[in-house]
Amino acid sequence: MRNHVTVVPSDRLIIVDGVPLQCDFAAPPALRALQWRDGGGHMEWTDDYPWTLDADAYDEEVAPWVALWEAEQARREQEAADRAAQEALEYNSPDARAARLRAERDRRLRDTDYLLSADYPLGGAQRVAVMAYRQALRDLTGQPGFPWLGGGEDDPACPWPEAPTL
């Protein structure tokens, strides 16, 4: 037995123990609202004739609304779990892992773009090291095992080349 139940058919609203849920449901056309609090309550009808509910009325008058609320809650929770599982599958797909790895590779390339500008004072050996590093980044996608786990920090299998120290 739930302690607090409110049903407002015109708003498609069922509140059970403080948790609201809006959904479509069938209700008697004349039912305006049902209120249940701590073992008693009432039903309000459009003809303004309220029905007082005592503890004996719970199973017949209140429990069906609670069952509807619980079923809808369970359906929504399952739907959310299914969505999360699908998102995890998509996140871990080879295409998504490859896209994440390429994005990180491209960021690392951009981080070194300035080093190859004509205005940047870089010695010959340093310039060769930067160019080799950038080429190793470009070649990463052709290595066996690509895309590994996506190249993030939690991917120890990804063979990121070591950035040159300048």
Sequence and secondary structure as in RCSB ss.txt:
>XXXX:A:sequence
MRNHVTVVPSDRLIIVDGVPLQCDFAAPPALRALQWRDGGGHMEWTDDYPWTLDADAYDEEVAPWVALWEAEQAR
REQEAADRAAQEALEYNSPDARAARLRAERDRRLRDTDYLLSADYPLGGAQRVAVMAYRQALRDLTGQPGFPWLG
GGEDDPACPWPEAPTL
>XXXX:A:secstr
  SEEEEEGGGTEEEETTEEEE      TTEEEEEEETTEEEEEETTS  EEE GGGIIIIIHHHHHHHHHHHHH
HHHHHHHHHHHHHHHHTSHHHHHHHHHHHHHHHHHHHGGGGSTTS   HHHHHHHHHHHHHHHHGGGSTTTTTT 
SSTT TTS        
